[in-house]
Amino acid sequence: MIMQKTETELTATKRPVWNAGRAVGAKRALKPNQIWEIRFYLDQRRRLRDRRLFDLAIDSKLRGCDLVQMKIGDIVSGGQIRTRTIVMQQKISRPVQFELLPDARTSLLAWLERRVDDYVFPSRVDRNGHLSTRQYARLPR
C-alpha cells in the first residue's frame, strides 16, 4: 500500500526553515572595549547627537521608545545633570531608576541648552516632537 502525501506536506518539506543557522534570542551585552570603540567612532565622526543617545542608552538600559521620549526635565535639575533619575516605562507602566555615569553627564550637559519641557532628542521635522523610534533604530547603520 502506497501512502500519498498531501500538497501541504510536500511544500512543508521543501521550504527551508526561516531561522536556520541564525542566532535566536537576546543579543549578548557589549563588552567595555566595544563601548569605548563605539564612543571613539562617534567622536571621530563628530556625531554628537548619536554619542549622547548611545551614552544615555547604555546607562539607562531603556527601550528606544522610552529613550526618545525623555524630556530635559527628567535628567536636569537646577542646571545640573542628575546623577540618578527615574523614568516611567511606556510598555509596562513601571518606573525605572538609573544612574547617569560621568561620561554621559558631561556629554549631555553640553547638548542640553534648551527649556526643561523640551525633548532631550528633538525631531528635525516636527518642531514640537521628538526623534522617532524608527529613526533611532536606523542609527547603528
LOROMI-366152 format. One line per 2 residues: number of its first residue (from 1); for each residue y, z, x negated of N, C-alpha, C. Coordinates in nm, 3 decimals. Atoms other than C-alpha are relative to their C-alpha. Layout:
NUM> Y/Z/X/Y/Z/X/Y/Z/X ~ ...
END
This chain:
1> -0.118/0.000/-0.084/0.000/0.000/0.000/0.124/0.000/-0.089 ~ -0.121/0.014/0.080/0.336/-0.108/-0.147/0.116/0.064/0.076
3> -0.116/-0.067/-0.061/0.639/0.112/-0.084/0.125/-0.083/-0.029 ~ -0.123/0.075/0.018/0.961/-0.075/-0.030/0.118/0.097/-0.005
5> -0.118/-0.085/0.012/1.287/0.080/-0.140/0.110/-0.055/0.090 ~ -0.111/0.043/-0.083/1.586/0.074/0.087/0.113/-0.052/-0.088
7> -0.113/0.059/0.074/1.906/-0.104/-0.013/0.085/0.107/-0.069 ~ -0.081/-0.106/0.062/2.092/0.223/-0.080/-0.070/0.061/-0.120
9> 0.074/-0.052/0.114/1.817/0.345/-0.311/0.009/-0.095/-0.119 ~ -0.011/0.098/0.107/1.837/0.022/-0.511/0.136/0.005/-0.067
11> -0.134/-0.004/0.059/2.213/0.039/-0.560/0.025/0.132/-0.071 ~ -0.019/-0.131/0.064/2.198/0.409/-0.645/-0.064/0.004/-0.137
13> 0.066/-0.003/0.130/1.958/0.346/-0.930/0.068/-0.093/-0.100 ~ -0.066/0.096/0.090/2.162/0.056/-1.076/0.136/0.049/-0.049
15> -0.136/-0.043/0.032/2.504/0.223/-1.073/-0.002/0.114/-0.101 ~ -0.005/-0.111/0.097/2.587/0.436/-1.380/0.078/0.119/0.057
17> -0.067/-0.122/-0.044/2.698/0.794/-1.327/0.143/-0.003/-0.053 ~ -0.141/0.011/0.037/3.081/0.819/-1.334/0.039/0.088/-0.117
19> -0.038/-0.092/0.107/3.091/1.112/-1.576/-0.103/0.005/-0.113 ~ 0.102/0.002/0.105/2.808/1.009/-1.808/0.065/0.002/-0.137
21> -0.053/-0.009/0.135/2.891/1.116/-2.162/0.139/0.059/-0.011 ~ -0.135/-0.056/0.002/3.224/1.273/-2.066/-0.007/0.152/0.004
23> -0.008/-0.146/-0.004/3.321/1.633/-2.121/0.050/0.041/0.138 ~ -0.033/-0.045/-0.134/3.336/1.813/-1.789/0.041/0.147/-0.009
25> -0.042/-0.140/-0.004/3.516/2.138/-1.713/0.134/0.022/-0.066 ~ -0.129/-0.036/0.059/3.809/2.321/-1.865/0.007/-0.047/-0.146
27> -0.021/0.041/0.139/3.959/2.196/-2.189/0.007/0.123/-0.089 ~ -0.010/-0.110/0.095/3.945/2.409/-2.500/0.146/0.035/-0.024
29> -0.135/-0.045/0.030/4.251/2.615/-2.585/0.047/-0.061/-0.132 ~ -0.056/0.052/0.125/4.485/2.481/-2.852/-0.008/0.107/-0.109
31> 0.002/-0.091/0.114/4.447/2.636/-3.196/0.142/0.015/-0.053 ~ -0.137/-0.022/0.050/4.756/2.783/-3.367/0.053/-0.116/-0.086
33> -0.050/0.110/0.083/4.775/2.499/-3.620/0.029/-0.125/0.084 ~ -0.030/0.112/-0.090/4.761/2.243/-3.336/0.134/0.021/0.071
35> -0.128/-0.032/-0.065/5.050/2.419/-3.163/0.116/-0.028/-0.095 ~ -0.107/0.025/0.097/5.258/2.407/-3.482/0.015/-0.150/-0.028
37> -0.009/0.145/0.020/5.173/2.037/-3.530/0.078/-0.066/0.115 ~ -0.071/0.056/-0.116/5.295/1.958/-3.178/0.148/0.035/-0.007
39> -0.141/-0.041/0.012/5.614/2.159/-3.231/0.071/-0.081/-0.109 ~ -0.058/0.078/0.110/5.677/1.981/-3.562/0.024/-0.144/0.045
41> -0.012/0.137/-0.050/5.617/1.640/-3.398/0.120/-0.013/0.094 ~ -0.110/0.005/-0.097/5.860/1.715/-3.113/0.135/0.021/-0.069
43> -0.125/-0.023/0.074/6.124/1.848/-3.355/0.039/-0.122/-0.082 ~ -0.027/0.117/0.083/6.096/1.546/-3.586/0.056/-0.115/0.083
45> -0.044/0.110/-0.086/6.148/1.306/-3.297/0.116/0.041/0.091 ~ -0.116/-0.054/-0.074/6.430/1.522/-3.154/-0.020/-0.005/0.152
47> 0.033/-0.006/-0.144/6.259/1.556/-2.816/0.021/0.145/0.043 ~ -0.038/-0.139/-0.025/6.445/1.876/-2.732/-0.056/0.054/0.131
49> 0.049/-0.045/-0.130/6.356/1.898/-2.364/-0.151/0.020/-0.003 ~ 0.146/-0.010/0.007/5.989/1.835/-2.437/-0.043/0.121/-0.083
51> 0.031/-0.117/0.082/5.991/2.105/-2.706/0.016/0.127/0.083 ~ -0.022/-0.118/-0.084/6.135/2.358/-2.460/-0.109/0.013/0.105
53> 0.107/0.000/-0.099/5.883/2.258/-2.196/-0.132/0.048/-0.062 ~ 0.123/-0.037/0.069/5.599/2.293/-2.445/-0.001/0.149/-0.032
55> -0.008/-0.142/0.034/5.715/2.635/-2.567/-0.018/0.088/0.123 ~ 0.009/-0.079/-0.122/5.755/2.766/-2.213/-0.140/-0.011/0.061
57> 0.135/0.018/-0.054/5.419/2.621/-2.104/-0.102/0.082/-0.078 ~ 0.093/-0.076/0.084/5.237/2.780/-2.398/0.014/0.150/0.027
59> -0.022/-0.144/-0.021/5.395/3.123/-2.342/-0.038/0.045/0.140 ~ 0.019/-0.044/-0.138/5.369/3.131/-1.963/-0.139/-0.029/0.055
61> 0.130/0.046/-0.052/5.036/2.950/-1.905/0.006/-0.030/0.149 ~ -0.017/0.035/-0.141/5.176/2.841/-1.569/-0.047/-0.143/0.026
63> 0.028/0.137/-0.040/5.072/2.533/-1.377/0.128/-0.081/-0.010 ~ -0.116/0.089/0.013/5.301/2.233/-1.411/0.096/0.011/0.117
65> -0.087/-0.009/-0.118/5.431/2.266/-1.054/0.086/0.125/-0.004 ~ -0.078/-0.125/0.010/5.541/2.625/-1.121/0.099/-0.006/-0.115
67> -0.084/0.009/0.119/5.685/2.543/-1.461/0.128/-0.080/0.027 ~ -0.117/0.085/-0.023/5.917/2.262/-1.346/0.093/0.057/0.106
69> -0.084/-0.058/-0.104/6.044/2.469/-1.051/0.070/0.129/-0.042 ~ -0.065/-0.122/0.047/6.164/2.760/-1.266/0.151/-0.018/-0.003
71> -0.146/0.000/0.003/6.531/2.845/-1.230/0.046/0.078/-0.123 ~ -0.056/-0.068/0.117/6.755/2.964/-1.511/0.004/0.151/0.022
73> -0.004/-0.142/-0.032/6.792/3.298/-1.334/-0.133/0.071/-0.018 ~ 0.131/-0.060/0.020/6.417/3.352/-1.373/-0.021/0.047/-0.143
75> 0.025/-0.033/0.141/6.438/3.369/-1.752/0.123/0.053/-0.074 ~ -0.123/-0.045/0.065/6.801/3.465/-1.826/0.055/0.121/0.073
77> -0.064/-0.117/-0.056/6.967/3.800/-1.774/0.115/0.040/-0.091 ~ -0.118/-0.041/0.078/7.321/3.877/-1.891/0.025/-0.086/-0.122
79> -0.025/0.090/0.111/7.346/3.571/-2.114/-0.108/0.001/-0.108 ~ 0.110/-0.009/0.096/7.022/3.656/-2.296/-0.131/-0.044/0.068
81> 0.132/0.035/-0.050/6.672/3.516/-2.258/-0.082/0.128/0.007 ~ 0.084/-0.120/-0.016/6.444/3.788/-2.121/-0.123/-0.008/-0.089
83> 0.125/-0.002/0.078/6.150/3.896/-2.332/-0.120/-0.008/0.094 ~ 0.104/0.009/-0.103/5.939/3.933/-2.016/0.062/-0.047/0.129
85> -0.049/0.047/-0.128/5.976/3.761/-1.684/-0.116/-0.012/0.098 ~ 0.101/0.012/-0.105/5.790/3.732/-1.354/0.033/-0.123/0.084
87> -0.014/0.120/-0.081/5.736/3.406/-1.165/-0.107/0.002/0.107 ~ 0.095/0.008/-0.110/5.571/3.366/-0.825/-0.070/-0.136/-0.005
89> 0.077/0.125/0.003/5.291/3.107/-0.836/-0.002/-0.063/0.138 ~ -0.006/0.072/-0.126/5.314/2.842/-0.568/-0.138/-0.010/0.064
91> 0.132/0.027/-0.054/4.942/2.777/-0.526/-0.068/0.124/0.059 ~ 0.071/-0.119/-0.047/4.810/3.132/-0.491/0.093/0.112/0.047
93> -0.101/-0.096/-0.048/5.133/3.314/-0.398/-0.013/0.138/-0.065 ~ 0.006/-0.125/0.075/5.088/3.578/-0.667/0.100/-0.003/-0.114
95> -0.093/-0.002/0.113/5.339/3.692/-0.924/-0.075/0.001/-0.134 ~ 0.056/0.003/0.135/5.268/3.622/-1.290/0.107/0.051/-0.096
97> -0.092/-0.052/0.100/5.433/3.826/-1.563/-0.045/-0.053/-0.135 ~ 0.032/0.049/0.133/5.452/3.676/-1.909/0.112/0.032/-0.096
99> -0.096/-0.029/0.106/5.626/3.737/-2.238/0.044/-0.129/-0.066 ~ -0.053/0.115/0.072/5.852/3.480/-2.400/0.012/0.037/-0.147
101> 0.000/-0.027/0.144/5.791/3.474/-2.774/0.131/-0.047/-0.064 ~ -0.127/0.035/0.064/6.082/3.440/-3.021/0.025/-0.150/-0.014
103> -0.018/0.146/0.012/6.022/3.064/-3.077/0.051/-0.059/0.131 ~ -0.040/0.052/-0.131/6.052/2.993/-2.706/0.140/0.048/0.037
105> -0.132/-0.055/-0.035/6.354/3.222/-2.662/0.112/-0.072/-0.075 ~ -0.107/0.066/0.076/6.554/3.061/-2.943/0.016/-0.146/0.042
107> -0.013/0.140/-0.042/6.474/2.706/-2.830/0.061/-0.010/0.140 ~ -0.053/0.003/-0.136/6.555/2.788/-2.466/0.147/0.041/0.005
109> -0.139/-0.048/-0.004/6.882/2.968/-2.542/0.099/-0.112/-0.027 ~ -0.089/0.114/0.028/7.038/2.655/-2.690/-0.001/-0.100/0.115
111> 0.017/0.097/-0.108/6.912/2.450/-2.396/0.070/0.044/0.129 ~ -0.047/-0.052/-0.129/7.035/2.674/-2.113/0.147/0.037/-0.003
113> -0.143/-0.028/-0.009/7.409/2.643/-2.080/0.054/-0.047/0.135 ~ -0.038/0.038/-0.136/7.426/2.594/-1.705/0.001/0.124/0.089
115> -0.005/-0.111/-0.094/7.453/2.807/-1.392/-0.137/0.062/0.022 ~ 0.123/-0.076/-0.019/7.192/3.068/-1.305/-0.089/-0.060/0.109
117> 0.082/0.054/-0.108/7.080/2.891/-0.987/-0.046/-0.144/-0.026 ~ 0.049/0.133/0.036/7.016/2.557/-1.164/-0.145/0.010/-0.050
119> 0.136/0.005/0.053/6.667/2.449/-1.262/0.003/-0.002/-0.153 ~ 0.009/-0.001/0.146/6.558/2.503/-1.622/-0.014/-0.143/-0.051
121> 0.023/0.139/0.037/6.443/2.140/-1.639/0.043/-0.090/0.115 ~ -0.052/0.079/-0.112/6.667/1.935/-1.407/-0.046/-0.145/-0.005
123> 0.034/0.141/-0.011/6.591/1.587/-1.286/0.118/-0.085/-0.046 ~ -0.108/0.092/0.038/6.786/1.297/-1.431/0.040/-0.088/0.117
125> -0.025/0.086/-0.115/6.763/1.113/-1.099/0.071/0.076/0.112 ~ -0.054/-0.081/-0.109/6.832/1.383/-0.838/0.082/0.114/-0.059
127> -0.088/-0.100/0.060/7.132/1.597/-0.932/-0.036/0.143/0.039 ~ 0.032/-0.135/-0.046/7.010/1.895/-0.727/-0.149/0.032/-0.015
129> 0.144/-0.020/0.011/6.639/1.857/-0.807/-0.046/0.039/-0.139 ~ 0.059/-0.036/0.127/6.403/1.947/-1.086/-0.088/-0.115/-0.050
131> 0.092/0.095/0.058/6.180/1.745/-1.318/-0.125/-0.003/0.088 ~ 0.116/0.008/-0.089/5.890/1.615/-1.109/-0.127/0.035/-0.076
133> 0.128/-0.032/0.063/5.535/1.728/-1.175/-0.066/-0.126/-0.053 ~ 0.056/0.127/0.049/5.439/1.363/-1.215/0.060/-0.036/-0.136
135> -0.066/0.026/0.127/5.696/1.317/-1.492/-0.047/0.099/-0.107 ~ 0.051/-0.102/0.091/5.578/1.642/-1.650/-0.139/-0.038/-0.052
137> 0.135/0.040/0.040/5.221/1.511/-1.654/0.000/-0.118/-0.095 ~ -0.009/0.118/0.088/5.333/1.192/-1.833/0.048/0.035/-0.140
139> -0.061/-0.035/0.129/5.497/1.379/-2.123/-0.095/-0.003/-0.119 ~ 0.084/-0.002/0.121/5.195/1.424/-2.353/-0.031/-0.137/-0.057
141> 0.034/0.136/0.048/5.152/1.047/-2.385/0.094/-0.049/-0.105
END
